[in-house]
Structure formats: C-alpha cells, structure tokens
Amino acid sequence: MNIKNNLDKLYIKYNKKIFVHPDPLEFLYNYRDLRDREIAGFIASSLAYGRVAQILKSVSGVLDKMGSSPYAFLKNSTLSSLGKKCGGFRHRFATDENLSSMLTGIKNVLEEYGSLYACFLRGVGEKDETVLKGLEFFTGKLISGSCGSPGHLIPLVTKGSACKRLNLYLRWMVRKDDVDPGGWDKIPPSMLVIPLDVHMHRISRLIGFTNRKQADMNTALEITSCFRKLAPEDPVKYDFALTRFGIRADMSIDDFLKRVR
C-alpha cells in the first residue's frame, strides 16, 4: 500500500476537531469574525513554542485581556495602554516589551490596511508559487510598525529559518476543513509551506522526504515539494494528522512506517 493511501487514512481518522486539544489552534474557534480570528491566530502561533501547557496559558492570558474582540481592542488601544496591558508578561524568551511591540505592529497594520489579510495579500504576486514573498512583505510591515522590538515573536523569512510558526499560522488561516478554520480564501492552499519543526523534520526524514539534517527553509521547501506530489492543491493537508504522533498514545510512528515502506 503506497504512502498516499496511508496518509489519507491518517487524515480521515485524525484530522478532526475532537483531536485538536491541546493545541493553540483551539483558540481560533472562539472567533467568528475573521478580523478577530486572524489576530487571535497570529498571537497563538507566535507563542507556539515550548511546553504545550505553558503555550495555552500564555495565549489565553493575552487573549483574555483583549476581551471578545481582539480587533476592537487593538483599534481602541494606544501605545501607552498596550504597554500597561502587557506589563509582567513573559513566555520563555519573550518579554512584555516584545509582546507590546508585536501588538503595536499589528495595530499599525490594521490602521494602514484594515486587516492582516489585506496586508498579506498586498505582498503576494500573481506568479508566486509559494507564500514566501507574501510572508516577507507581511512580516516587514509588522516589524516596521512595531515601535520597538518584537524579538523572535515575528521571525524574518529572509534569514533562512523554517519560520514554522508563521507557516503554521498560514495553514490555520488559508486551509478550511474540520480542523483549520480558514478565512483567507484568496490565497490558494497550494502555495502553503509545511510548518517544519524538529518533529515534522524527523518524520519527513523517516519517510524519505528529505535527507537534509538542518530544519531550515530549504528543507521545508524540499519536504513541501514531496507532499505537493501527493496533494498538488493542498501540500500541507497532512500536517495536523502527522503531528499527532508523539502527542497521542494511540498513534505509533513505527507502525505507520511499516505500512508506508
């Protein structure tokens, strides 16, 4: 049985909302308005590193302060009020100044473009095959409007890192199925890049999608090209299901590998 059949079985079985918790993606389900959801998603993805319990605690703490509408909260905030709201925040390497700076960058993008989506679209070219040019423009606007340093909360695509959290954010916002809520519907899922971390890198090496030892952007693009051969219109389709390995006790990567080899 080939790898695509096994990946499709994995997708059908595990790509369901009941398997999302604990995952920062779950916060996006609380917002029906796209302008709120895209802000909540960016915050959740920017903090998606470290222990999952701490990630959920940090994201929840930030979003709770923003009330029912992150969009309205940022539109009505000032630089001073954001600094006060973020006071005392810390998430591993991220400080309250980093968070305040990032939120200021989002606020300024909203004022210039109306939404994060509109800003991202401005950076996407008709001939672009991936989202990387859009990401470069998008993060550049966020950083230039941040009035400080967001630190690693907003990675730079130009530095060559895999930008896992940014690509994870785009998966949430672009794809629409039982797990990913979507909303950025003018960006085709075919342009997405796999959110590459150490776990997905290990899985991809085990199934023969890369021999590269460094989990950087070049590796992410190589792995994405392999998934694109299986699902040309949706190369990150299997990301959520595959990343359940190591999280769920009923999933064995060894058993999966036996079926695909």
C-alpha positions in Angstrom: 0.0 0.0 0.0 1.5 3.3 -1.0 2.3 6.3 1.2 -0.6 8.5 -0.1 -3.2 5.9 0.8 -1.8 5.6 4.3 -1.6 9.4 4.7 -5.2 9.7 3.5 -6.3 7.1 6.1 -4.4 9.1 8.8 -6.1 12.3 7.6 -9.5 10.8 7.7 -9.1 9.3 11.1 -7.3 12.1 13.0 -8.0 15.4 11.1 -10.9 16.1 13.4 -11.7 18.9 15.8 -12.0 16.4 18.7 -8.3 15.7 18.4 -7.2 19.4 18.5 -6.8 19.9 22.2 -4.1 20.6 23.4 -3.2 22.8 20.5 -3.1 26.6 20.3 -5.3 26.3 17.2 -8.3 25.8 19.5 -8.3 29.5 20.4 -9.3 30.4 16.8 -12.6 28.6 17.2 -13.8 31.3 19.6 -13.9 34.0 17.0 -16.5 34.1 14.2 -15.3 37.4 12.8 -12.3 37.0 10.5 -10.7 40.2 11.7 -10.7 38.8 15.3 -9.7 35.3 14.3 -6.7 36.4 12.3 -5.4 38.4 15.2 -6.0 35.6 17.7 -4.3 33.2 15.3 -1.3 35.4 15.0 -0.9 35.7 18.7 -1.4 32.0 19.2 1.1 31.0 16.6 3.7 33.5 17.7 3.7 31.9 21.2 3.6 28.3 19.9 6.9 27.1 21.2 7.9 25.4 24.5 5.7 23.2 26.7 2.1 23.0 25.4 0.6 23.7 28.8 2.6 27.0 29.0 1.7 27.9 25.4 -2.0 27.5 26.2 -1.6 29.5 29.4 0.3 32.3 27.7 -2.1 32.6 24.7 -5.1 32.5 27.0 -3.7 35.2 29.2 -3.1 37.6 26.3 -6.5 37.0 24.6 -8.4 37.3 27.8 -7.1 40.8 28.2 -8.3 41.7 24.7 -11.9 40.8 25.5 -14.4 39.4 23.0 -12.9 41.3 20.0 -9.1 41.5 19.6 -9.7 43.7 16.6 -11.7 46.3 18.5 -9.3 46.1 21.4 -6.3 46.9 19.2 -8.2 49.6 17.3 -9.1 51.4 20.5 -5.7 50.9 22.2 -2.8 53.4 22.4 0.9 52.6 22.6 0.8 53.5 26.3 -2.3 51.4 27.1 -0.8 48.4 25.2 2.3 48.7 27.3 0.3 48.6 30.5 -1.8 45.7 29.4 1.3 43.7 28.5 3.1 44.5 31.8 4.5 41.5 33.5 4.0 39.1 30.6 6.7 36.5 29.9 6.7 33.4 27.8 10.1 31.7 27.8 12.3 34.2 25.9 9.5 36.7 25.2 9.1 39.7 27.4 6.2 42.1 27.9 8.1 44.6 25.7 8.3 42.0 22.9 4.6 41.4 23.2 3.7 45.1 23.3 5.9 45.7 20.3 4.2 42.9 18.3 0.7 44.1 19.2 1.7 47.6 18.2 2.9 46.3 14.8 -0.5 44.5 14.3 -2.4 47.7 15.3 -0.5 49.8 12.8 -1.1 47.2 10.0 -4.8 47.3 10.8 -4.8 51.1 10.5 -3.0 51.0 7.2 -4.7 48.0 5.5 -7.8 47.4 7.5 -6.9 43.7 8.3 -3.9 41.4 8.4 -5.4 39.6 5.5 -5.4 42.7 3.3 -1.8 43.4 4.2 -0.7 39.9 3.4 -2.5 39.9 0.0 -0.6 43.1 -0.9 2.6 41.2 -0.8 1.5 38.2 -2.9 2.4 38.3 -6.6 0.4 36.7 -9.4 3.3 34.4 -10.3 4.3 33.5 -6.8 4.4 29.7 -6.3 4.7 29.9 -2.5 3.6 32.2 0.2 7.2 33.3 1.0 7.1 36.7 -0.8 3.8 37.4 0.9 5.3 36.5 4.3 8.3 38.7 3.7 6.2 41.7 2.9 3.7 40.9 5.8 6.4 40.5 8.5 8.2 43.5 7.2 5.1 45.7 7.7 4.5 44.2 11.2 8.1 44.9 12.3 8.3 48.3 10.8 5.2 49.4 12.6 6.1 47.7 15.9 7.7 50.8 17.7 10.3 48.6 19.4 11.5 45.0 19.0 9.1 42.1 18.9 12.1 39.8 19.0 11.7 36.3 17.9 7.9 36.6 18.1 8.0 37.8 14.4 10.6 35.7 12.6 12.3 37.1 9.5 11.9 34.9 6.3 15.0 36.4 4.8 17.2 34.8 7.4 16.5 31.3 6.1 14.9 29.7 9.1 12.0 27.4 8.6 9.6 30.0 10.1 7.5 27.2 11.5 5.1 29.4 13.5 4.4 31.7 10.5 3.7 28.8 8.2 1.5 27.2 10.9 -0.4 30.5 11.1 -0.9 30.4 7.4 -2.1 26.8 7.5 -4.8 27.9 10.0 -5.9 30.9 8.0 -5.7 29.6 4.5 -6.9 26.0 4.7 -10.5 25.2 5.6 -11.6 21.8 6.8 -12.7 20.1 10.0 -9.6 21.4 11.8 -8.3 24.5 10.1 -10.9 27.3 10.2 -9.6 29.3 7.2 -10.9 32.6 6.0 -8.0 33.9 3.8 -9.7 32.4 0.8 -7.9 34.3 -1.9 -4.7 32.5 -1.1 -4.7 29.0 -2.6 -3.6 26.2 -0.2 -1.2 25.0 -3.0 1.1 28.0 -2.0 1.5 26.9 1.6 4.8 25.6 3.0 4.9 22.9 5.6 5.3 24.2 9.2 8.6 22.5 9.9 9.8 21.8 13.4 12.0 19.0 14.8 9.1 16.6 15.0 8.0 17.1 11.4 11.6 17.1 10.3 12.2 13.7 11.9 9.0 12.2 10.4 9.9 13.6 7.0 13.4 12.0 7.2 11.9 8.7 8.2 9.5 8.6 5.3 12.2 9.6 2.8 11.1 13.2 2.0 14.4 14.7 2.9 18.0 13.8 3.8 18.8 17.3 4.9 20.0 17.5 8.6 19.1 21.1 9.2 15.4 22.1 9.7 15.7 25.3 7.7 13.6 26.9 5.0 15.3 25.0 2.2 14.4 21.8 4.0 10.8 22.9 4.5 10.5 23.7 0.8 12.0 20.3 -0.2 9.6 18.5 2.1 6.7 20.6 0.8 7.6 19.6 -2.7 7.3 15.9 -1.8 3.9 16.5 -0.2 2.8 18.5 -3.3 3.4 15.4 -5.4 0.8 13.6 -3.3 -1.6 16.5 -2.9 -0.8 19.2 -5.5 -3.6 21.6 -4.4 -3.0 21.1 -0.7 0.5 20.1 0.2 0.1 20.8 4.0 -3.1 18.7 4.1 -1.5 16.0 6.3 0.4 18.3 8.7 -2.1 18.2 11.6 -2.6 14.4 11.4 1.2 13.7 11.2 2.0 16.0 14.1 -0.3 14.0 16.4 2.5 11.4 16.6 4.2 11.9 19.9 1.1 13.5 21.3 -1.4 10.7 21.2 -0.8 7.4 22.9 -2.9 5.5 20.4 -0.6 6.5 17.5 2.7 4.7 16.7 5.1 6.2 14.2 6.8 2.8 14.0 3.5 1.1 12.9 2.9 3.9 10.4 6.4 3.5 8.9 5.9 -0.3 8.5 2.9 0.4 6.3 4.4 3.0 4.1 7.7 1.3 3.4 
